[in-house]
Amino acid sequence: MRKNTTRNMTEGSPLALLSVFALPLLIGNLFQQLYNLADSMIVGRLMGANALAAVGATGSVSFLFFSLCNGISSGGGIVTARFFGAGDVESVKRSIVNSAYIMLVLSVLTGAVSFALVPTALSWMGTPDEVLPDAIVYMRMTTASVPLVAVYNYAASMQRALGDSRTPLYFLVLSCLLNVGMDLLFIGVFKMGVFGAALATTLSQLLAGAGSLMYAFRRNPYFSLKNRHLPFNRPIAMSAIRLGLPLALQWSLIAVSTTALQSFANSFGPSAMAAYTATGRLEQLVQQPFGSMSMALSTYTGQNLGAGKPERIRAGLRDSLAAMTVLSLLMTLFMQLFGDNLIGLFVNEAEVISLGGRALKITSWFYLFLGVIYMTRGVLNGAGDAAFAMINGGVEIIGRLGLPPLITAVSSAGVWAIWFTAGITWALSGLSCLARYFAWMKKPALRSGT
């Protein structure tokens, strides 16, 4: 028997709806990040700082290769959310089908191309020779799993577009628990090194994607498809691509900028790389509440635009910004007090702990801007604002490419320029996001609330 797990976000208190929707996303994202933390701890403590540096060196490049699939998946989710908000059941089902067609083709092509480019990309980043072999092994396994990740992202995107943020959570939590267990088995018992860590991740992603998709077809009524829903629908497919490509470009530009900053970190040697990896893992955890509310705002925005209720979008962003401001201040205080202790969870080397602890004290002063970025990004991406995607990605590129040489030229920051660059880039991006939001809201239809 099918169970209706959807949620209509066009009626009711904006903050209450967003909070209820975002909570399962937050729990799932926290589990994912806790897995990432556990993965880094297992690699760093069982195999040493060089192995941790090798794993960390692949993160930004992997994000670049995944950006296209993530963007198109989100574009399909926006289209589906709009049809759902408008009450067009038939178009919702056609959107689910056509998004699957697009994701299947793109994920296979992206995985094949990225697998071939791994050595070139890591060499271009200046990855040190002592960590390069492990980095290639880890990243090749990661890129080979692109279609598996795409399956989960597709299923989760469709379910969230329909207001169901719980189902993806269940399978993500299961995947993370299995991942940690397999990490300990493959690395600690079988001594498979970074290949074992990557294999554990690949297998867990396979389980999460397949399980989530099978559950959707069995339990979600909108996945009850008939033959009339299966033909390729060019207008719907093109809408998903039109909305998804700017998001893919945005995330690709962000990935290029983080790759450039990773390259800058690489130039300071394995200790700086390990510290950068550890701080990055912790700040990914910090960003999860922001990211969860941002995803909720994207669905909320899509549904309310489809229902013709832009005034609710304004109220949702206002309430979300207030909540995220309080949270960012609390997290800043926590990092100032306990940064060294947190880095010590990853490695034993005193130099890396000292570097990472001080780095967190630098970047945590900029957490408020992260909240601004994620909240406005959720609204504007949910609205399919292609211009914003270009602006946001461009600012990130300018910040992470231009600031390191500027900071080192005008100051004696040295290695600390890595983390000053990250924080100042957040500030620039946050301000540009706010400016774009206010410009977007001046559109006549949105300003009048009609």
N, C-alpha and C positions, 0 to 999 in steps of 0.2 A: 504494500500500500504506500502511495506517495505521500510525503509530508511536505506541506508548504513552509519552506524555510526563508521565504523572501520577506523584505521589510520595505514599506513605503515611507520615504523620508520627506514627503511633500506636505505633511501635516504634523503638528506638535511642536514642542519646544526644541529649537535647533541644538542647543548645547546638550540636552538630555539625549536626543537622537544620536548626535555625533559621538557622545561618550559611550553609549551602549554599543554602537556599531564599532567604535574604535577599540573597545576593550579586548575582544577576541583577537583583533589584529595585533594589539600590543603584546598580549600574552604569547601569540605565535612568533612575533618578531623577537621578543625577549628570549624565547627558547632557541630561536635560530642564532641569536647573538651569543647566548650562553654556550651553545655548541661551538661557535667560532672561538670563544674564549677557551673552552675546554680543549679544543683542537690545538690552539696555540700553546696552551699550558703543557699538553701532552708532548707535542713536538719539541717545545723549548726545554722542558725539564728532562725528557728522556733522550733527546738527541742533541741538545745544545743550542747556543745562540745562532750559529751558522745555519742550522736547519730551519730555525724560526725565521731568519732573514730570507732564506730561499722561498719559504711559503709566502711570506709577506711581500716579496718582490713581485709575485704574480697577481696580487689582488687587483690593482688598478688596471692592468692589461686585460684580465679576465672580464672586469666590468665593462671595458670598451667592447669586447667581442659580444657580450650579452646584451648590449644596449639596443641593438636593432630589434631583437625579439621582444625585449621588455617594452619598447616603445609601441610596436605594432599590437602587442597584447593589450596594452593600456588603451590604445585607440579603439580596439574592438570593444573594450569594456565601456568606454564613453558612449559609443553608438548604442550599445545594448541598454545602458542606463537611461538614455534619452527616450528610447522606445518604451521602456518600462514606465518611466515617469508619465509619458503620454497615454499609457494604457493600451498600447498597440501590441497585443500578444503575438500575433502572427509575425510581425517584424522582429520581435524579440527572438523568436525561434530561428528565423532566417539569419539573424545576426550571429547567433551562437554557432550555426553551421558554417557560415562564410568566414568567421574569424578563425575557426579550426583549419579551414583550407589554407588560409594565408600563413598561419603559424607553422603548419606542417612543412610547407615549402621553404619558408625562410629559415627555420631552425636547422634543417638538414644542410642547406647551403652555407649558413653562417658557421656551423660546426666544422664543416669540411675545410672552409677557407681559413678559419682561425687555427685549426690544428696544424695546417701547413705553415702558418706564419709565426708560430711560437718561438723558434730559435732567433729569428730575425728581430722580433719585437723585444725580446729580452736583451739581446745584444745591443740594440739601438738604445735601450735604457741605461746602458753602462753597468749591467749587473756584474759584480765582481766575479772573477774566475773561480774563487773558492766556493761560491754558492750556485754558480750557473748550472752545473749538471743536475742538481736536485731541483732547481727551479724549472728547468725544461721538463723533467719527468712529471712534476706536480701539475704544471700548467697543461701539458698535453692530455693528461687524464681529465682535467677540468674542462677543456674545450671539447673533448670527445663526448662529454655529457650534456652539451648544449641542447640537443633535442629532448633529453629527459627533463631538464629544467624548464624548457618551453612548455611541456605538457602540464606541469604543475602550475606555472604562471598563467597559462591559458585558462585552466579550470578555475583557478582562484579568481582571476579577473572577471570571468563570466558570473561566478557566484556572488562576488562582491557587488557587481553592477546591479544585481537583483536584490541587494540588501542582505545577503547571507554572508556574514563574516565569520561564522562559527565553523562551518564545515571545513574550509581550508585549514583552520586552526588545528582540528583534531589530527589530521594527517601530518601536518608540519611537526606537531609535538612528538608524535610517534616516530617520525623520521629522525628528529634530533636525538631522541633517546637511543635509537638503534645506531645512529652515527657515532655517538660517544662510545657505546659498547664495542662497536667494530674498530674504532680507533685504538682502544686499549688492547683489543685482541690482535689486530694486524701489526701495530707498532710495538706494544709491550711484550706480547707472547711470540708472535711469528717473526718479529724483527724485520718487517718489510719496509721500514723507513718512510720517506715521504710518499713513495708509491702507495703504501698501505693507507696513509691518511687520505690521499686522493681517491683510492678505491672505495674507502668507507663512505666518503661524500657522494660518490657516483651511485653506489647501491642505495643509499638512503633517499636520494633524489628520485630514483626510479620508483621506489615504494610510495613516496609521497605523491608523485604525479599520477601513477596508475590508480592508486587508491582513491584519491580525490575525484578523479574523472569517473571512475566506476560508481562511486557513491552518488555523484550528481545525476547520472543517468537513471539510477534506481530510485532516488528519493525526491529530486527536484522536479516539480510539474512542468517547468519551462524547458526541461531537457527531454520531455516526452515528444519526440519528433515523428512526423509523418513524411511520406514520400514527397509531398508538395513543398516541404521545407528544405529538401536536400539539394536542388539544383543551384548552381553558381548564380549569385545575384550580384551583378556588376555594380549597381548603385550603392548597395550596402558595403560591398567589399572595398569600393573606392573611398567611401566615407571613412571606413576603418583605417585605410592606408593614409588618407589625407590628414586625419587627426593623429595617427600614430607616428608618421614619419617626423613631424616636428619634435615629438617627444623623444624619438630615437636619436634625432640630431642633438637635442638638448643634452641627453645623458651621454651621448658619444663625446660631445665637447667637454662635459664635466670629466668624463673618463680620461680624455686626452690630457686635461689639465692636471688631474691627480697622477697620471702616469709621468708627466713632466716633473711634478714635485717629488715623486718616488725616485726619479732619475737624479734629482738634486740631492736627495737623501743618500742615494747610493754612493755619491762622490765622497762622502765622509766615512765610508768603510762599514764593515759588518756591525759594529756596536751601534752606530747611529741608525743603521737599517733595522736592527732588532728593536731599538727604542721606538722608532717610527712605527714599526709593526704593532708593538704593544699598545702605544697610545692610540693608534688607529682602531684597534680592536675595542678598546675601552670607549672611544668616542662613537663608534658604531652603536654600542650599547646605549650611550647617552642619547643618541638621536632617535632611538626607537619610539618613545612617546610622540615625538614630533612627526616621525614618519607615519605612524599609525593614524594620528589625527589628520594628516595630510591625505592619506588614502581615503579616509572617511569623508573628508571634504570634497574629494574628487567625485565620489559616487553621489554625495548629497547635491553637489552643484549640477551634475548631469541630470539627475532626476528632477530637480527644481527648474532647470532650464526647459526640460521637456514638458513640464507642467505649466510653464509660463509664470513662474513665481520668483523673479530675480530679487525681490525684497528679502526673501528668506536667505538668500546667499549672503547678502550684506550682514544680516544678523548672525549667521553662522560663523563668518570670519571674525566678526567683532568678539563674540564670546570665546572663540577658540584662541585668539591672540591673548586675551586676558588670562586664560588658564595656562597657556604655555609660558607666559612671562613669569608667573609665580614658580612654575616648575624649573625654568632655566636658572633662576636665582638660587634655588635650593641645590641644584646640581653643581653650580659654580662653587658654592660654599663647600660642598663635599669634596670636590677635587682639590681645592686649596688645602684642606685639612689632611686628606688621606691619599694624595697622589702617589707618594713613594711606596706606600704599602700595597697599592693596587698593582704597580709595575712589578713589585716583588713576587706577585703571584705567577708571573710568566717566566722569569729567569732568575738565576742565582748570581750572575755577574754584577758586582757592585757598580761598575761603570755604566752599564745599561740601566740599572735601577735609578742611578743619579740623573742620567740624561732624561729618562722618561718621566720621572717625578717632576722635575723642573719644567719639562715641556707641557705637562698637564696644567701646571700653574699658569702658564702663558695662555694656552688656548681656551681655558675655561672662562676667562673674562669675556669671551666673544660668544658664549652660548646663547645669549639673548637674540643675537642676529640669526642663529640657526632656527629658532622658533618662528621668526618673521619669514625666513625663506620657505620653510615647509608649509606654513599656513597659507601664504599667498600662492605658493606653487600648487597646492592642492586645489584651490579655487580656479586658478587660471588654466591649469592643465585639464581639469574637469570640464572647463568650458571650451576646450579645444583652441585656445588662443595661440596660434602658430607664431605670431610675432614675439610673444613672451618667451617661448621656447628658445628662439634665436637669441634674444637679449640675455636671458639667464645663462645660457651656455657660453655666450661670448664674454660675459663678465667673468665667469669662472676661468676661462682661458687666459684672459688678460691678467687676472690676479695671480694665478699660479705660474704662468710663464714669465710675466714681467716683474713681479715683486722680488723673487730671490736675488737676481743680479742688482736690482736697485737697493735693496736692504743691505746687501754685503758691500756695495760701493759707498754708501753714505754712513755706514756704521761698522762697528767691530762685532756684530752679532754672531758671525761665524755659523756654527751648526744650528744655533737658535733661530736663524733665518727660516729654517724649515717650518717651524711652528708659528712664528710671527706671520709668515706668508699665509698659512692656513687660516688663522684668525682674521687677518685683515681682508682676505678674500671673502670670508663669510660676511663681514660687515658691508663690503661693497655690493655683494650679491643681494643681501637683505634690503638695502636701500633701493637698489634697482627694482627689486620685486614689488616693493611698496609703490614706487613711482608708476610702474606699469599697471598695477591694480587700479590705482586712482584714475589713470587714463582710460582703462577699460570700462570702468563704471560710469564714465561720462557719456557712453553711448546712449542715444536718446531713449531707446526701448528700456534699457536697464535703469536709467536715471528716473524715468517715470514710473517704473515698477509695473509696466504693462507687458 
